[in-house]
């Protein structure tokens, strides 16, 4: 289960990602950057949901298959 801190960090990371692509599109006139930042902004809640699911499955995997056996 992801914590509130992890969700907050994911949200902030995604906001930085959106901001980066918006600036990239603004300063370098890349249309694809505008489209990507708009898509990320519109689907932000869905992306966070899937990122949390990915983190949870990875944490489950690590508890079942540790890298270093004792």
N, C-alpha and C positions, 0 to 999 in steps of 0.2 A: 504494500500500500504506500502510495506516495504521500509525503507530508505536505503541509501548507507551505513550508519553506521551499520545497522542491517545485511545487506548482508556481509559486511566486517567481522563482528563478527562471523557470521555463517561460513564463509570461514576459519577463523582462528581456530574456534572450530573444524571444520572437519579436518583441517590439524593436529591439536593436537591429535585428535582421531586416524588418520591414523598413525602418528608417534608413538603413544603409542602401537598400535597393531604390528607395525613393530618391535619395540624394544622387545615387549613381545615374538614375534616369534624368534627373534635373540638370546636373552639371555636364554630362556627356551625351545627352539627348538620345539615350537608349530607350526605345519604346518597350522592349521586352522587360526592362527593369521596372518600368511603371506598371506593366501588366502583372508582373510577379509580385510586386509589393501590394497591389490592390487585391490580388487573389489571396495572398497570405493574410491580409487584414480582414477580408470578408470571412475566410475560413479559419480564423484564429482559434475559436473555441474547439473546433473539430480537431485541429492540429494538436492542441494541448491535450485533448482527451487521448489521442493516439500516442502521443509522446509519453504520457503517464502510463498507458498500458504497456508500452515498450519497456519502460523503466521497471515496472512491476514484474514483467516476465523475465527480464534480465536478472533482477534480484532473486527471483525464484530459481533461476538456472544456477546462479552462483551458490545458493545455499545447498542445492542438490549435487552440484559438481564443483567442488572447490578446486582451485588451481594447485594448491599445495596440500598434499596429504600429510597427516601427522603420523 
